[in-house]
């Protein structure tokens, strides 16, 4: 199973796969990155499996760990069903 090590310059500290919706990348998920003493949440997808390059969007930046976990859980619940 592939998962991101970094999103941009930040190290991934938590990741969950989500179901791919129609017309989306087959490998996607939600990642939390650490930025100092705060955290960022991103919707991410595997853009290039040969080199393991992940891209992200819809970032939520500079939040506390409990809020980051809550955001991750909400995004996972909002993901399209399999």
Buried (B, 14 or more C-beta within 10 A) or exposed (E): EEBBEEBEEBEBEBBBBBEBEEEEBEBBBBBBBBBEEBBBBBBBBBEEEEEEEBBBEEBBEEBEBEBBBEBBEEBBEEBEEE
